[in-house]
Amino acid sequence: MESDETEIITVKANWAGKGEALKGSSKFISKSGDCIIKSSDSSSYREATATASIDNLDAGENCFAELVSFKSTSMEMKK
């Protein structure tokens, strides 16, 4: 269903980090047919709690949340 109507909503979120920050990195390689995707990142992260509301309706508290700061990231796609 398509519509040209626009609705503006208010979304609010609060994040609070807990515990100490940890460092991590990852590498990912995927090949499908003749396409190859490579990505890597280096980051710092810590556990967090998050609460949110949409149009002043409480969306509750997330039971799993993380704050992440990427030091570097890259992605390459080849065919």
Contacts in CASP RR format, 6 or more apart in sequence:
PFRMAT RR
TARGET T0000
AUTHOR 0000-0000-0000
METHOD contacts of the structure
MODEL  1
MESDETEIITVKANWAGKGEALKGSSKFISKSGDCIIKSSDSSSYREATA
TASIDNLDAGENCFAELVSFKSTSMEMKK
9 54 0 8 1.000
9 55 0 8 1.000
10 53 0 8 1.000
10 54 0 8 1.000
10 55 0 8 1.000
10 56 0 8 1.000
11 52 0 8 1.000
11 53 0 8 1.000
11 54 0 8 1.000
12 52 0 8 1.000
12 53 0 8 1.000
13 50 0 8 1.000
13 51 0 8 1.000
13 52 0 8 1.000
14 50 0 8 1.000
14 51 0 8 1.000
14 52 0 8 1.000
15 48 0 8 1.000
15 49 0 8 1.000
15 50 0 8 1.000
15 65 0 8 1.000
15 67 0 8 1.000
16 48 0 8 1.000
16 49 0 8 1.000
16 50 0 8 1.000
17 46 0 8 1.000
17 47 0 8 1.000
17 48 0 8 1.000
17 49 0 8 1.000
17 67 0 8 1.000
18 46 0 8 1.000
18 47 0 8 1.000
18 48 0 8 1.000
18 49 0 8 1.000
19 46 0 8 1.000
19 47 0 8 1.000
20 46 0 8 1.000
21 44 0 8 1.000
21 45 0 8 1.000
21 46 0 8 1.000
22 44 0 8 1.000
22 45 0 8 1.000
22 46 0 8 1.000
23 42 0 8 1.000
23 43 0 8 1.000
23 44 0 8 1.000
23 45 0 8 1.000
24 42 0 8 1.000
24 43 0 8 1.000
24 44 0 8 1.000
24 45 0 8 1.000
25 40 0 8 1.000
25 41 0 8 1.000
25 42 0 8 1.000
25 43 0 8 1.000
26 40 0 8 1.000
26 41 0 8 1.000
27 38 0 8 1.000
27 39 0 8 1.000
27 40 0 8 1.000
28 37 0 8 1.000
28 38 0 8 1.000
28 39 0 8 1.000
28 40 0 8 1.000
29 36 0 8 1.000
29 37 0 8 1.000
29 38 0 8 1.000
30 36 0 8 1.000
30 37 0 8 1.000
31 37 0 8 1.000
34 79 0 8 1.000
35 77 0 8 1.000
35 78 0 8 1.000
35 79 0 8 1.000
36 77 0 8 1.000
36 78 0 8 1.000
36 79 0 8 1.000
37 75 0 8 1.000
37 76 0 8 1.000
37 77 0 8 1.000
38 75 0 8 1.000
38 76 0 8 1.000
38 77 0 8 1.000
39 73 0 8 1.000
39 74 0 8 1.000
39 75 0 8 1.000
39 76 0 8 1.000
40 73 0 8 1.000
40 74 0 8 1.000
41 70 0 8 1.000
41 72 0 8 1.000
41 73 0 8 1.000
41 74 0 8 1.000
42 70 0 8 1.000
42 71 0 8 1.000
42 72 0 8 1.000
42 73 0 8 1.000
43 68 0 8 1.000
43 69 0 8 1.000
43 70 0 8 1.000
43 71 0 8 1.000
43 73 0 8 1.000
44 68 0 8 1.000
44 69 0 8 1.000
44 71 0 8 1.000
45 66 0 8 1.000
45 67 0 8 1.000
45 68 0 8 1.000
45 69 0 8 1.000
46 66 0 8 1.000
46 67 0 8 1.000
47 65 0 8 1.000
47 66 0 8 1.000
48 65 0 8 1.000
48 66 0 8 1.000
48 67 0 8 1.000
49 61 0 8 1.000
49 62 0 8 1.000
49 65 0 8 1.000
50 61 0 8 1.000
50 62 0 8 1.000
50 65 0 8 1.000
51 58 0 8 1.000
51 59 0 8 1.000
51 60 0 8 1.000
51 61 0 8 1.000
51 62 0 8 1.000
52 59 0 8 1.000
52 60 0 8 1.000
52 62 0 8 1.000
53 59 0 8 1.000
END
